[in-house]
Amino acid sequence: MNDKPTRAIFLAGESQTACQPSRDSGAASPHFLSTAWLLATVMLLIGCGTGWRMDYGEPAAQFLSANVSAQGAEYVGEKVTVQGAVTQVLPDQADGAWIYLDNGVRCNLGQFRAMAEGVSVGQTVMIDGILRQCDGDDILLEPALLRDPTAPFSPQQ
């Protein structure tokens, strides 16, 4: 007869003896699945908010560059479209690719350098972006992307 004591193995708060088969079937517990689902939902709603709005959200308002400073203040933090003439293109700045429109509108295209290089000074473009600043002549769209020139455009009057 074996007089040696049975050794216990402790895993994650459960104990089982070395001679007992494991009850782990390899399937995730329902608690784990519900927690994972909740975490994924929260990440999508919070973490990807700006990206989702830029890709799929409709603009809250559309402006001609001459009217943004007078009409845009109530749309700070919202996606807007601005149409204007390009005055400067700086595609290789350390903080992103920039396009400047007439009437002081600055647009940060981030890492979309090729998009910025695709426009030229004097060209009229439409740019979608999150209106981050709208204070007199200091108007900032960040992040920003060029809008399809054939897309509907109905500027605020």
VMD Tcl script that draws the C-alpha trace (Angstrom):
set ca {
  {0.00 0.00 0.00}
  {1.20 3.52 -0.70}
  {1.48 5.60 2.47}
  {2.65 8.77 0.72}
  {0.33 11.78 1.04}
  {-1.38 13.01 -2.09}
  {0.02 16.35 -3.26}
  {-2.46 19.08 -4.21}
  {-2.02 21.48 -7.11}
  {-3.55 24.95 -6.74}
  {-4.53 26.75 -9.92}
  {-6.53 29.95 -10.04}
  {-8.14 29.39 -6.66}
  {-9.22 25.79 -7.37}
  {-7.59 22.69 -6.00}
  {-7.39 19.29 -7.49}
  {-5.31 16.29 -6.61}
  {-2.66 15.00 -8.94}
  {-4.69 11.87 -9.58}
  {-7.93 13.60 -10.60}
  {-8.53 14.48 -14.23}
  {-8.83 18.14 -15.11}
  {-12.34 19.53 -15.58}
  {-11.15 22.20 -18.04}
  {-12.83 21.51 -21.37}
  {-10.92 24.29 -23.17}
  {-14.05 26.40 -23.69}
  {-14.19 29.96 -22.39}
  {-16.46 30.58 -19.46}
  {-19.67 32.57 -19.99}
  {-18.38 35.22 -17.58}
  {-15.21 35.66 -19.65}
  {-17.19 35.95 -22.89}
  {-19.56 38.57 -21.51}
  {-16.65 40.58 -20.10}
  {-14.78 40.39 -23.41}
  {-17.89 41.49 -25.32}
  {-18.42 44.45 -23.00}
  {-14.77 45.51 -23.25}
  {-14.81 45.29 -27.06}
  {-18.00 47.38 -27.23}
  {-16.60 50.07 -24.95}
  {-13.37 50.23 -26.98}
  {-15.31 50.68 -30.20}
  {-17.58 53.37 -28.82}
  {-14.92 55.38 -27.02}
  {-11.56 54.59 -28.59}
  {-12.61 54.72 -32.21}
  {-15.06 57.61 -31.99}
  {-13.12 60.14 -34.04}
  {-12.06 57.62 -36.65}
  {-15.57 56.30 -37.02}
  {-17.00 59.82 -37.38}
  {-14.38 60.70 -40.00}
  {-15.04 57.57 -42.04}
  {-18.79 57.13 -41.72}
  {-20.32 60.14 -40.01}
  {-22.11 62.83 -41.93}
  {-20.84 66.39 -41.45}
  {-22.77 68.40 -38.86}
  {-22.39 71.46 -41.10}
  {-20.76 72.59 -44.33}
  {-19.11 75.97 -44.85}
  {-17.39 78.10 -47.41}
  {-13.99 79.05 -45.99}
  {-15.06 82.71 -45.81}
  {-17.94 81.86 -43.45}
  {-16.36 79.40 -40.99}
  {-15.12 82.00 -38.53}
  {-18.56 83.66 -38.29}
  {-20.71 80.50 -38.29}
  {-18.54 77.62 -37.08}
  {-18.09 78.25 -33.34}
  {-21.13 76.18 -32.37}
  {-19.70 73.19 -34.29}
  {-16.36 72.91 -32.45}
  {-15.73 69.21 -31.79}
  {-18.01 68.15 -34.67}
  {-17.25 66.88 -38.15}
  {-17.65 69.66 -40.74}
  {-16.89 70.23 -44.40}
  {-15.07 73.35 -45.54}
  {-14.67 74.41 -49.16}
  {-11.92 76.84 -50.05}
  {-8.95 77.66 -52.23}
  {-5.63 76.09 -51.29}
  {-3.04 78.70 -50.30}
  {-0.25 76.42 -49.06}
  {0.62 72.72 -48.98}
  {3.14 71.35 -46.44}
  {3.09 67.55 -46.83}
  {6.22 66.69 -44.86}
  {5.90 68.41 -41.48}
  {6.86 66.55 -38.30}
  {3.31 66.80 -36.96}
  {1.56 65.72 -40.16}
  {0.70 66.78 -43.68}
  {-0.91 70.23 -43.74}
  {-3.12 72.03 -46.23}
  {-3.97 75.70 -45.73}
  {-7.08 77.23 -47.25}
  {-7.94 80.87 -47.77}
  {-9.43 82.77 -44.83}
  {-7.07 81.14 -42.32}
  {-8.33 77.56 -42.39}
  {-5.62 75.05 -41.36}
  {-6.14 71.34 -42.07}
  {-3.99 68.55 -40.60}
  {-4.18 65.43 -42.76}
  {-1.90 63.52 -40.39}
  {0.03 60.76 -42.16}
  {-1.83 61.18 -45.47}
  {1.14 62.82 -47.20}
  {0.15 61.61 -50.67}
  {-3.29 63.16 -50.23}
  {-1.72 66.52 -49.45}
  {0.70 66.22 -52.37}
  {-2.26 65.60 -54.69}
  {-3.53 69.17 -54.39}
  {-1.96 72.36 -55.68}
  {-2.01 75.99 -54.62}
  {-5.02 77.78 -56.11}
  {-7.13 74.64 -56.41}
  {-10.57 74.71 -54.78}
  {-11.10 71.69 -52.52}
  {-13.57 70.38 -49.98}
  {-12.11 69.07 -46.74}
  {-13.90 67.05 -44.06}
  {-12.52 67.29 -40.56}
  {-13.19 67.68 -36.88}
  {-13.39 71.40 -36.15}
  {-10.94 71.76 -33.26}
  {-10.64 75.54 -33.20}
  {-12.78 78.34 -34.52}
  {-11.55 81.57 -33.01}
  {-11.47 84.51 -35.40}
  {-8.80 83.82 -37.98}
  {-7.60 80.67 -36.18}
  {-9.57 77.81 -37.70}
  {-8.28 74.25 -37.35}
  {-9.60 71.00 -38.82}
  {-7.86 68.03 -37.21}
  {-7.93 65.26 -38.29}
  {-8.89 66.19 -41.82}
  {-9.33 64.44 -45.16}
  {-10.06 65.59 -48.68}
  {-13.70 65.11 -49.59}
  {-14.85 63.66 -52.88}
  {-15.40 66.67 -55.15}
  {-18.61 65.11 -56.49}
  {-20.10 64.64 -53.00}
  {-23.08 66.82 -52.05}
  {-22.16 70.22 -50.67}
  {-24.73 72.58 -49.14}
  {-22.92 75.33 -47.23}
  {-24.49 77.23 -44.34}
  {-26.01 80.52 -45.46}
}
mol new
graphics top color blue
foreach p $ca { graphics top sphere $p radius 0.5 }
foreach p [lrange $ca 0 end-1] q [lrange $ca 1 end] { graphics top cylinder $p $q radius 0.2 }
display resetview
